[in-house]
Amino acid sequence: MAGITYLDHAGATLFPDSLLKAFTDDLRNNVYGNPHSQNISSKLTYDTIEHVRYRILQHFCTTSEDYTVIFTSGCTAALKLVAEAFPWIPEGTKQPSSRFCYLTDSHTSVVGMRGLAASMNVLSVPVKVKELLSEKNWLPAEEQNCTTPHLFSYPAQSNFSGTKYPLSWIQDIKSGKLYPVKIPGKWFVLLDAASYVSSSPLDLGVHQADFIPISFYKIFGFPTGLGALLVNNRIAPLLRKTYFGGGTAAAYLAGADFYFPKKSMAERFEDGTVSFLDIIALKHGFDVLEKLTGGMEKIKQHTFALAHYTYNVLSTLKYANGAPVVRIYSDTDFSNPDVQGPIINFNVLDENGEVIGFSQVEKMASLHNIHVRTGCFCNTGACQMHLGISDEDIQRNLQAGHVCGDDIDLIDGRPTGSVRISFGYMSSFEDAQTFLKFIVATRLSKSDTEIPFQSSVTKLTTEPVPDDRTYFKNADELPSRTHISDRELGNNSSVTMKTVDWQPSESESESIRATISETAVPTYRRDGNPITVTNIYLYPIKSCSAFEVTEWPVGNQGLLYDRNWMVVNQNGVCLTQKQEPRLCLVNPSIDLKQKIMVIQAEGMDTISVSLEENTGKEAVICESKVCSHRVKTYDCGEKTAGWFSMFLGRPCRLIRQSPDRKNSVQHKNTKGPTCATSISLSLVNEAQYLLINVASILQLKEHISARLEDPLEIEELIQRFRANIVISAPESFEEEEWAEISIGALRFQVVGPCSRCQIICIDQQSGERNKEVLQSLSAARGRKTNFGVYLMNQPLCSSFPDMLSVGSQVLPVLKENTEIQRPTSSEEKCSG
């Protein structure tokens, strides 16, 4: 705000207008429901939250393989969670008891953990920097294998003085090179990073603390009341939890003492509904921060430069008698940003060296529209150390009526606290000068102010850094087309036919068949009627129109190029027909000879995308229903982004799965020949293939026809179920009794039924919804919505692609127990 000099970024940084605009635009353009529900808006929320989790991990240079993000109401709640869940061993047991040690220069919320530790009969030990021990081989041999867990907490950056404590302590403590107290056991490290990460990059790939609590308002300014605990997955199995809230239970009994937690670490510890709209705002916080600054390293250098300049000038200010104007409380000389953050803590002195109370300084600063922080900053330990306040002084001050946060700044002439200024990424050189001029104007006469304010420093540049790493641009930059007429929707064929002239050599085919015959001697169904493949479909772009072929190559992920691309919204979350039914009107087709994918839609110019792999711009996208795994992708460029944004009338982009990171899956009872490589998935939801049976379609058609005035054609129903393989078996739903099938030289395992979602209610020719299809399916299947079966292909060890062809014979193998298999999950699946 104009006219205000804000210098309390360590308390809460400011948020830019662009963050609020991006966030409110997001809320206007999307409906976000409770993530614990299963409807479309709720699943969008869940997917976006999962994307934000990975964005957080990416920001801290780590992955979900090493850390879990648990959302909390703030850093304090994260610290409380650690104290409650840590596997303490109390005093009085046969094992050596645990210790909770913390650096005295710690926030109140860290020190407060000792209360919970005490309630569990665990001793707490405050530790000063000089008390950290590095003595070698002190532990007796018989105690070197002790596994008693101990916890040591220290701040990456002091919120009082800005001192940065060595991140190398993490490994030194855990390895036994450094230790807070002499006691056998295993040390874990809690790194309080709340102050540090507001202006400095933290690489958890290098500095692998066990717990890292953070508050996001210190990084972005908005939202407030939201933090996270990053937990090293190596300690996660050791954590204990007694209370369980909504969303944390896989199952429990209300009338008996039975509770089984959810498998996910985050879901187990996030009691109740998380603050999902605030979490969604974080995505925009990361985007804006990167766009405006270019990253945390640049923020670190910028904010330190301001603090370095201010410190140098402030420390040289003197009265006419030579007495200093301020007393700075610091452990460094502000010469290195790796050991000093952008915080300056001080008290103002008069000509005689007496402290002027911080309350008076703050009131004067307010008159100059300068906002500072005063007191002890919820860090009594650092305040005592720097101001020389003894334990007895604290107790006497309390008896004199002084409590934390009040304006009693002097007792018996001695300060009870100090003044703190701190810089953020939007702070400017002018902010620093305004503050210094305020000190000069209020403390020094004109004859005392012969200080060269600009001769010893170079003015910092604060121009925005070009954003060459932002994937999702502002909606204003996209072509404006928000309405598609009904006329444009008509007469649009959603299926393109393609025959591929791609055959393996005769010798290669014989080799493949020989491999199959040597390893598989199945017992086939007794019915002698032949079963054949009638249709083959692939869906190059997830949730877009089908591309029908009569013959097509098969790769390790399924049909070649099936669901290799997907459309994402401005938050990087996959769009499906659940959110955008008009995706079915987008017609992609693959031209193997020209090595391009052609994309068409009514009223739009035809565009093409190369089939060649291109990893020029990569981003981690979380699409929660790709077996709950993140998928590494790359962006397909501005031209395709503009095309899809214009057609759908909302900002979106086309991305493709990166070739070096495939989504893998493991299913039980996998049989048959396999290569050394694991089975991998494209951007499908559950398995490599989806198979449906024409006989099952015909039976369902009878139920639907009884409910509709205009019966659906069988071809339309086939399109709605978005299968890869359509077969003609004599009996309806007999495919659910199969354990395996062979099609030509290919062998597949049946991994379960497909539980259908509302996508089958969408007419794939027009994009219009009709709820009768799902209702009819439920009625026909006895309240179930299973239709079709998932298949996984055991890929042959061959460098040449296998082929799947229409007309090929299908040879099924029955299950040992032919009862129709129940779905493994109650979650609705859709073929996308």
Secondary structure, DSSP 8 states (H G I E B T S, - for coil): -TT-EE-BTTT-----HHHHHHHHHHHHH-----TTS-SHHHHHHHHHHHHHHHHHHHHTT--TTTEEEEEESSHHHHHHHHHHHS----TTSSS---EEEEESS--HHHHTHHHHHHHTT-EEEEE-GGG-B--SS-S-GGGTT---EEEEEEESB-TTT-BB--TTHHHHHHHTSSBSS---SEEEEEEE-TTGGGTS---TTTS--SEEEEETHHHHS-S-S-EEEEEETTTGGG-------TT-EEEEETTTTEEEE-SSHHHHH--S---HHHHHHHHHHHHHHHHHHS-HHHHHHHHHHHHHHHHHHHHH-B-TTS-BSEEE--SS-S--TTTB-SEEEEEEE-TTS-EE-HHHHHHHHHHTTEE-EEE-TT-HHHHHHHHT--HHHHHHHHHTT--TTSS--EETTEES-EEEEE--TT--HHHHHHHHHHHHHHH--GGG----TTTSS----------SS-SS--GGGS-------HHHHTT----EEEE------HHHHHHHHHHHHHH----B-S--S--EEEEEEE-SBTTS--EEEEEEEEETTEETTTT-EEEEETTS-B--TTT-GGGGG-EEEEETTTTEEEEE-TTS--EEEE-S---SSEEEEE-TTTTT-EEEEEE--HHHHHHHHHHHTS-EEEEEE-TT--EE---TT--S---SS--EE-S-SS-SEEEEEHHHHHHHHHHHHTT-SS---HHHHHHHTT-SEEEE-SSTTGGGGEEEEEETTEEEEEEEEEE--GGGGB-TTT--B-THHHHHHHHHTTS--EEEEEEEE---S-SS-EEEETT-BEEEEE-SS-S----S-SS-----
